[in-house]
Amino acid sequence: MKATKIITKAAILLLGGMMAISCTDLDEELYGRLTPDNYYQNEAQALSSLAGCYEYMAYMSRAGGDSWRIGEYGTDELFCPGRSNGGWYDEYVNQIMEHKCTPDNDRLNVCWNTYIFPGIGADNAVLAAMESSAVKDKLTGPIAEVRALRAYEYFYAMDYFGNVPLFTDPRPDANNMPKTTPRAEVFKFIETELLAAAEDLPSAKNVDASYYPRLTKEAAYTLLASLYLNAEVYTGTPRWADCEAMCNKVIGSGAFDLENKVGDCFMSSNEGKTKEVIIAFSVDPTKNVDANQFILYAQHAVDQQKYSLPFAPACGYCFSDEALSWYDDPNDERLNYLEYGPQYYLDGTPIENPDKKGEQLVLTALKSKTAAENWEGYRVLKYRPENAVFSGSNADNDYIAERYSNILLMKAEALFRQNKDLGEAEQLMNRVRSRSNCSPIELNLKNLELERAREFIWENQRRKDMIRFGSFFTKKTFYADGNSEQWRAIYPIPQKQRNANPNLKQNFGYEGYEE
């Protein structure tokens, strides 16, 4: 049984009340009256609320949710045009894709106020309850898990919004609202929390499948490696050697390896059975434990017949010719997880275009930003529908947040940036390529960036990569004109949050910024 699927009604009630601890919405309705002071009388109660904390991170990782969207929109690998039938057009989404966000962007506000800070508030309350529990001495591991989950939430907050309120009090004072904390200080907090959590988390090599998908030492090391990989962006100081060291800890554990195929990581049936997945979050829509909407949003409607789905996908997310051109090796097996060109049923029969009767469905290049035809734009099919369990339009494929291939590519880049062990770095990069039947390539920054783009398409890595490599500001995409200001690497603090909390200072460059 998946560990996070043990969430109980009591835990739901507790966390419902804790959602009121969100950074700015301190007056939200309380949905339960259980408190940290009277709840954790035994280990089972504590663990049930731990499951709720994991659910918040599942929300954060959800393909289709606003947190995932704002991490992907604005890159060169995912677009969401308005469709000719009138669907999907969203001016807030256009702002993100065009690198022209304003503080009133509601997608950003939802990310802040529905995903990130309610999760942090819940983590704070659960931690306080665990720390004051009569069974605290039995909760060393769960306490470490919540600290790591809170650090993970703050990682998102810092990456997206830069200077954000840093608070650990489970009951913030409504008369003394949290102020924005400089990004470098938030970075230090994340680092300190993950290092401390790693000390008390079990190693993946010492747990069995029943522990899945809870965080391990190696999960904390992986998050630290990603933090250090982008340290120069966040703090102005590179931390390549530290990134390398964290990657070495994961590699040295011997607990992980590459799967035979990339797609093996994303199957519904692989829960806890893959050797590559380092961090995943449970999904079970039949039990109201989150929902994977990747298939719903990413696929063409005709995939309903192709895969015998109980619903018609919504013809939404897509990518362009340029991203398809990244796959320059015709033998690259990762092409099997992309849908482009003429479409066929699984038995090889051509699929008819429902919008062009009598013609085969051919997925073509994206042409229109506001009135794209349903056959325009290519699609990604990493979360496979085969053998998935659906509840309505929601699949039960677990969210995959971090894979071992990222450890190998992060270490390759860290070594290259240090001009160190370049032969090993090239070997690491090409090890990832060879898994997908690709020929070796030369080690350089361009190839490192492209290999990451190929490997992690639509896995919420590309925005961080583009900012770190500089292409976020210079590259012309289907929406962005290639002249983005450097301050666009950080989103504005949502105006609704600043209205609710006047102590929040707006980020540089955006309306409302003051020295």
C-alpha positions, 0 to 999 in steps of 0.5 A: 500500500502506498504510504501516503494513501493512509490519510484519514478523515481526522488528518483531513480535518486537521489540515483543513484547519491548518490551511488557515495558516496560509501566509496572508489568508489568516481569516479563512474559515476553519474546517476542523477544530483539532489543534496541535495541542490536543491531537498527537497522542500517538504515532498513528495520529502523527503519521496520518497528518504526515500523509496530508503534508505529502498531499500538498506536495502532490498538489504542487507537482500536479501536471495541470495545476497552476504551480506546474503550469507557471514552471512550464509556461514561459519556456520553449517546451510548452505552450497553451494557445487559445483554440479555434473552438474558443477553448483554452484562451487565458490572458494570464497564461499569455502573460506568462508565455510572453514574459510579460507578467503583471502583479494581477496575474491570477495564475500566480496568485492561485499558485501562491495562495492555493498551493505553496503557502497553505502547504507551508502553513500545514507543515508548520502546524504539523511540525509544531504538533510533532515537536510537542507530542507525547511520542516525539521520541518516536517521530524523528523520521517523520519530523525530518520528512515534514522539514524536508517537505517544507523546504521543498515548498520553499524551494518552489516559492524562492524559485518562482517569487524570489524574496518571499515571507519566511515563517515557521510559526504555526500561528502567525500573528494577524496583527504582525504579518510576515515580511518578505525575506531576501532570496539568499536568506530563503536559500540558506533556510532551505539548505539548512533544513534539507541538510538537517533532515537528511541526517534523520531520514532513512536511506533508500537502500534500507527501506522496502517498497512499503515505505514508498513514496516517502522521502529518503536521505537521497531525496534530500540530497537530490533537492540539495543538488538541484539547489546548488546547481542553481545557486548562482541564480539564487544567491550570486555565488556558484556552488558547483562543488557542493552540487557534485558532492550531493550527486555523489552521495546519491550515486554512492548509495547504490540505491538507484539506477537508470530504467531500461526506458524513460517511459518505465518511470511514468507507468501507473503500475510502477509504484515503488518498483522503479529503480530510477525514481527518487521522488514521487507523489502518490495519486489515487483519484478513486480515493480522492488522493489527488489526481493526475490530469496530464493525460487530460490536458496534454493529449488530442481528443482522439486518444480516447479511442486510441487508448480506450479512455473513459473521457476525451482529452482536451487538446490543450498543452502542446510544443512546437517545431523547435522543441521537436528539433532537439531530438536530432538522433533519429534512433532516440527512443524518447521520440516514442513519448512524443506525438507528432505527424500522422497519427495511428491506432495501436494496431497501425490503422490511420486515425481520422481527423474529427475536424476534417472528415475523410482525412488522417489526423496529422499533428502539425506545427503550432501556427496560431496563438489565439485560434489554433486548430486542435491538430496544431501543436505536438504532444508529450505522452510520458504518463502512459494511459496503459493500465492506468486506473481512472476516476472520471478524467483523472489517472492514477499515475504517480507524479514523478518529481526527480529521477536518477537521470537528473543526478547524472546530468547535474553531476556532468554539468557541475564537473564541466562548470568546474573544468574538472574530470571532463572525461567522466562528465562526458561519460555521464551525459552520454550514459543518459543518451545511450539509455535512449539508444542515442549516439554519443555527443561532445561535452559542452554547455550547449549539448548539456542544456539540450540533453536536459531538454530532451530528457526532461521535457514537461518535467518542470526542469526547463524553466530553471535550466533556461534561466541558469544557461541564460536562454530564458532572456535571449531566446525567441519562442512562439510567444516570447520575443527573445528580449526578456529583462533579467528581472523577469526570472522572478515572478511578481508578488501577486497583488492580491497577496500584497493587498492582504499583507501590506508587509510584502514588498514587490519584486524589482521591475514590477508595478508597485516596487519601491526601494 
